[in-house]
Amino acid sequence: MWIHILVLGLVSCLVQDSLASDYFSSITGLEQLLNTEEYLIKELRSKLNGVRTSLQQLEGELSSIEQEHSLAAADTENYLTNPVNVYRLMKRLHTDWFLTEGRVQQIAEDLTFNTTKDYGLSFPSQEDVEGAALALVRLQSTYKLDVAQVAAGILNGVKYGSDMSWQDCFELGQQLFEMEDYNNTRIWLRESMDRLRRHSSAAHSHAPSGPDTETLNKMEATAKSLFQLGDFDTAYELSQRVLQFDPKRIRNWHLGDKGAAPPSEDSEVALLPKHSDSYSLTHEFAHYEKVCRGEVNPSPKQERSLRCRLSQGYHPYRLLAPLKLEEHSLDPYVVTFHDMLSPQKITELREMAVPRMRRSTVNPLPGSQNKKSSFRVSKNAWLEYESHETMVGMLRDLREATGLDTTFCEQLQVANYGVGGHYEPHWDFFRDPDHYPAEEGNRMATAIFYLSEVEQGGATAFPFLDFAVKPQLGNVLFWYNLHRSLDMDYRTKHAGCPVLKGSKWIGNVWIHEVTQTFARPCDVFRDHEVSLEYEIIK
C-alpha cells in the first residue's frame, strides 16, 4: 500500500516534465530513462527507510492494544469492572486512536514526493510504449521467434535478460489489442495466461497471489471484446482466469449473433493491424524477411563469379595501400570495402552526431513536410563534411575507391537503430525529379559506413538480389542506384533488417550524378530494361 502511494506521488509529480523524444526509435536517449528509474529507486528507498522506524513503532503499539483487547474479549465482565482498564479504554478511544490516525496520515505524507522542474527527469510517452511493443512484434515476425522464448528473455537461443512476468505479457497483449493487432494479441494473451497458471501453481502452498481488482477488470473487458470479435478460445481462457481469482463476478456475456467463425491463425488480411499496411502482406515483403533470416542465398552461378580481392582504386597511392574489396553482386554493382574507417574516427563521428540526433523521417511528396513512420524506425543527424577532417577524409577515400566525383553529395547522415529499429525495403534514388535539385541530379550511388557491430540482426538486405550484408565496424557498403544510362535501377531496393540485439550505427553518403560524365560514362545503348520488372510490388 505504502509503495503504491509513493509511486503514484512520484509519477504524478514527475510525468509532467517528461520530455517525449521518441525513445523507442534509437539507443541514444534511452540512458535518460535508466537515469530516471535510478533516481526513482533511490527516492523510494530513502522514503521507505525514513518511515520504517515509525511503522515499527506503530506495529509495536498495535500489538500491545491487540493483546489488551484479547484479554478483554476473554473475560469482558471482569475486564470492565476494573477502573484502570475502563480509564485506559476511554483514553485510547478518546485520544490515542486519533493521535494514531494523525501519525498514519503523517507517514502517508512522508511517503509522497513533491518535485520541481529542476530535476529534468524523462518519461516515455504513449507513442514510445507503443513503439516498443511494435518492435517486439516486428522482431517476432521477421525472425520467426517463439513467443515463449522471447518472454523468457531468449533471442535466437541466447539468454540475454530476465523473464517477462505474466503481467508484462498481459499488458503487451492489451496494447496490441488496442492497436488492433489481433493475431499478436491472441499469442501474447495466451502466453500471459500460461505464465499466470505456472505462477499460481508455484504459489499454491502460500497465500493466493493473483491479479488485483483493476487487472481483473481489464482481463474481463478484454475477454468480452475478444468474444465479440469471434476469438472464442482466447476469450474463454481469459474469462476462466478471471473466475479463478474472483468466482463471485457476474459476467454478462451477450452471445447475440456469433456472426462469422472465429478468425483463423492464417486470417492475416481480416486481422490487419492499424499500424500496418498492405505491403507487409505481399510476397515481396515475405521474401525480404527470409533474406533477413538468411534463408535465401544467391544462385551458385552468381556466387562463382564473385571474388574478394585487392583493388588499386583510382589513385596512385592505392598502388602502395590497396583496398580490400569484397564483391556481392556485379550487376548491379554492390561491393564492400573493408577497414575503411578506424575505431578512433568512428568514435569521433558518433560523438559529433549524438547531440544532433532526431527521429528519422521518410521522404514526403514534393512540397510537403517530412513525417515519422513505422516504415522507418531510427534516429539520425546531419553533419557537414567540411566541419571535421574525419568526414573530409571519408569523401577522399570514396573518391579513391570508386573514381566518382564527390562534389555533389548530401550531408553525411549518421543514423542509429535501436532494438527493433529497421528501415523497410526502399530505393535510395528519387523517383520524382522534384525531390532533388536539377543542377545536382539524382542519387547515383550510395555508400554506407558501418560505425558499429551488431550482435544479432541489423543486416542490409537486398531482397531482389537474395543476399544481406552484416554490419562490420569500419567497412563501407557501396552500390550504384542508377544504370549507366542514368535510369533507375529497381533491382537495388534494399532494407535495414530489424536489430534483434545490439545497436546499429551507420553513416550514409549519397553521391549525385551530374559531375560523373567521365567517371562513369554511359554505354552506346540504354541498359535499363533488365530492371524494369522489379518496379512493381508483387
Secondary structure by P-SEA (a helix, b strand, c coil): caaaaaaaaaaaacccccccccccccccaaaaaaaaaaaaaaaaaaaaaaaaaaaaaaaaaaaaaaaaaaaaaacaaaaaacaaaaaaaaaaaacaaaaaaaaaaaaaaaabbbbccccbbbbbcaaaaaaaaaaaaaaaaaacccaaaaaacccccccccccccaaaaaaaaaaaaaacaaaaaaaaaaaaaaaaaaaaaaacccccccccaaaaaaaaaaaaaaaaacaaaaaaaaaaaaaaacccccccccccccccccccccccccccccccccccccaaaaaaaaaaaccccccaaaaaaccccccccccaaaaaccccccccccccbbbbbcccccaaaaaaaaaacccccccccccccccbbbbbcccccccbbbbbccccaaaaaaaaaaaaaccccccccccbbbbbbcccbbbcccccccccccccccccccccbbbbbbccccccccccccccccccccccccbbbbbbcccccccccccccccccccccbbbbbbbbbbbcccccccccccccccccccccccccc
